[in-house]
Amino acid sequence: VCRSLSHAQLFSSLCLTVSALWCGSGLVYILIGQGVLQPLELRSALVPGLAAFTLALLILGIVAVTVKKAVLFLMALGISLACAHQIAGLSAAGFGQSATAANYLLVCLVGVYFGFGRLLSIVTHGKVEPPGTGLKRKARLKAEQNRGCGDAASVGLVMNLLSASVLACPLLGVVPQLSVGHVPWLWTAGAFQLGMCVLFYRAMDTLAATFFGFTALLKFAEGYSALLSFYSVQPVSPVPFPVVFSVLFSVLALFSCQKSLLDGFYHLFFAAYCIAIAAQPKGFFQGGTQGVQGAIFVISAGMLLITTFNMVSTRTIPIGQGCFKALVSRMRGLTLRAHDKELHAPHLGYSKYADAEVLGHACSVLAAFAVTATVGDRNPLSVLVLPWVVVAGGALQLLSGSVAFARGKTFESTVFILYGVMWTVWGLTRYGGLYGETRGFNVAVGIISFMLFNGLVTAAALFLNVAWFMYALTFQLILISFLLDAVGALPYGYDIGATIIFGLISFYCFLAHIFNSTFQSPQIPLGKPLVTLSGVGGGADICPHVPARKATSVQQIAEIMKNGGICGMPTDTVYVLVAACNRPDAVVKAYKVKKQAQDRPMSLWISSIKQLEPVRHLLSPLLLDFMAAAWPSSISMVIPRGPWMDTFGLGDAAKHIGTPQSIAIRNPDCSVATHLMNLVGPIAVTSANPTGEADTTHHNQVYAKLGDKVDGVLCDGASPENIASTVVDCTKIETGHIGFFRVGLIPKSKVLQIFEEVQRRHRHGQTNPAFEYDQQLPDTQSSGGDYSAESGSAAGISAPSTVSPEQSPVLRSGS
């Protein structure tokens, strides 16, 4: 699914639909086999689900015909007819199951044909390809692929069709009532829609991901209600939660109109569904609610046909795209945000996910208003609070926290995961019948631990903005109410008041995030940090964090450096802080940001030995040949300082590079760094961390360690190596000896082999053809200072150990 291309979008939609069919029906048969359901209940359990899949697969088959996919059409039609015949066999005892078996046999034969055809095509490298088994090439696929994550949308709509069929069937008299036999269908739909929610986050579609997260919550609640019938418990729907849920659906419907008017219209049906739940005490078991589900069944079937057809066809059915944009463009003061790939470009994260704050805050609203319902003398299981709190406040917030963590949003992920755990524990304890008479110190200890963690979260929110601070602070009030209830000292109405306040603040955050992601101006304010310290706080001023894999990103960082900025950059070892040598002010700035000690100088990096061409006559031929043979690599060379450094435009900033006698120079084995230096010229380099701290091995750490002092960061995830470069002393190379300040990624034996080969060529009169040397380097005193390839932070490095090739056991044995 994640890698589906144009042809495979319809194929993956079909596969996931069939997967849901067999998951649901298989679980029903397991319930029969385990005695949970009686054999006489098999018909009422299977028919609603089979009816939904009969229609869904028929629609997929029709779309397959329109795009001339015969194999997919036969598969979809065969399984659709198999479901239809199975319904007939369950309804009429005399109706044989041979027709169902024949349809599945047809699907089996088509599958064998397609699989054999693909295998034959692969074995013969495409020379033999049976009709209907060919896959389009990538170039043609990308031209035909219309929408981002259409396969996920189609499967999500099938799941809505499934749950609507299950709930509408009792109203139509097809089955007696909602029962435990329908739980597998409903929970299968909920589980699949959670998967679709994640896929839409990967497709950078926050609105669709939020919608399918909401509908998954409804599926789990419906299944929970059906499950209670097994325990002869009649569920009661509390009023506050469905009303709030209908408001959230209405807001989502309004903003979904920016995608298409059809999407917004479709979402309104679920707002009406939530109102129907609130209007009737028995919720899912009453006719009004089931009637709305009948309407959802019809509209979901239409949406499935339109969405799937538009997904794979070059001709599209109009769905009202662009109307929202046209309307907003006529309004003064409103500016739409461009919905391109850069909308959710991660500042600090590394994964391809959209922001999940909208769903996370919405779940807080739902969980908060759900716990305002009181159980009273009723069975706690009968009040439909458990699924709302555990699924909305727990599972969906954990999902939101996971997405936030993958995006590098450490604070947001911590909050959502912590609160998700708290809602789950409290929901299961209080509304799952586990609380009982266990109130006391034991329960209070657990709640106090959550309060301590949330206290840290609240303190951290001071550095983010006012909205997050109020969000964390009011949740602390809820935890206090839990604590007071555990020790039997809860004042009347305090818990309801605290949860309503938290719910209202959560709703403000939900509205702000969905509004601000839609409109560039105006913005609903979230407030500024209440506390700011040097280097931290003020997250709105985060410098550009751009992906290193893009050439445009490297060009953007290059422009920043040309204008005097300092930037973080990945290398073949660890992350480094760089400045252009022809901008002395930037070199001085990098030196001060790094907080360098005098004995830990910066180093000089070049993209290739050709950048030394203007000063080749000032350098030793043997040294240049050694550079040409050893680079690009993770080898830094300490060479004598000289007037040749004036060529690079360092000016007075040259004193920060190297020591008065020598400097470290390197050509890294990293395409990103090389490309950047080709654009900027030679650069001054130091490691991207304050002196004395560990090396920086991820782009997240660059901002974490250096705060807002850098002007840009090239992001490339984790460093390929956590070992620094090897630092070689070449100050006395003309004597035939080299030394080592530090042995890093490249072993000493490898360096010595390279040097011995260069010496051998010189003894035979073979020199580097890339240069013609005008003069030899005069005798220069070498320095015994400490060097590090990236930062000079060579704590613990003593004077270099000088080794000649003849003294090396490796070279001696090979000579």
Secondary structure as UniProt FT lines:
FT   TURN            2..3
FT   HELIX           6..33
FT   TURN            34..35
FT   HELIX           39..41
FT   HELIX           42..66
FT   TURN            67..68
FT   HELIX           70..91
FT   TURN            93..94
FT   HELIX           98..123
FT   TURN            124..126
FT   TURN            131..132
FT   HELIX           138..144
FT   HELIX           150..172
FT   HELIX           180..182
FT   HELIX           183..202
FT   TURN            203..204
FT   HELIX           206..228
FT   HELIX           229..231
FT   HELIX           240..256
FT   TURN            257..259
FT   HELIX           261..279
FT   TURN            281..282
FT   HELIX           283..285
FT   HELIX           287..312
FT   TURN            321..322
FT   HELIX           323..329
FT   TURN            332..333
FT   STRAND          335..336
FT   TURN            341..344
FT   HELIX           357..370
FT   TURN            371..372
FT   TURN            376..377
FT   TURN            380..382
FT   TURN            384..385
FT   HELIX           386..387
FT   HELIX           388..396
FT   HELIX           397..406
FT   TURN            407..408
FT   HELIX           410..431
FT   TURN            432..433
FT   TURN            436..437
FT   HELIX           441..461
FT   TURN            462..464
FT   HELIX           466..486
FT   TURN            487..488
FT   TURN            492..493
FT   HELIX           494..516
FT   TURN            517..518
FT   STRAND          519..521
FT   TURN            534..535
FT   HELIX           539..541
FT   STRAND          545..547
FT   TURN            548..549
FT   HELIX           551..562
FT   TURN            563..564
FT   STRAND          567..569
FT   STRAND          576..580
FT   TURN            581..582
FT   HELIX           584..594
FT   TURN            598..599
FT   STRAND          602..605
FT   HELIX           609..618
FT   HELIX           621..630
FT   STRAND          635..640
FT   HELIX           643..648
FT   HELIX           651..656
FT   STRAND          662..666
FT   HELIX           671..680
FT   STRAND          683..687
FT   TURN            691..692
FT   HELIX           699..706
FT   HELIX           707..709
FT   STRAND          712..715
FT   STRAND          726..729
FT   TURN            731..732
FT   HELIX           733..735
FT   STRAND          738..742
FT   HELIX           748..763
FT   TURN            764..765
FT   TURN            769..770
FT   TURN            795..796
FT   STRAND          801..803
FT   HELIX           805..807
FT   HELIX           809..814
//
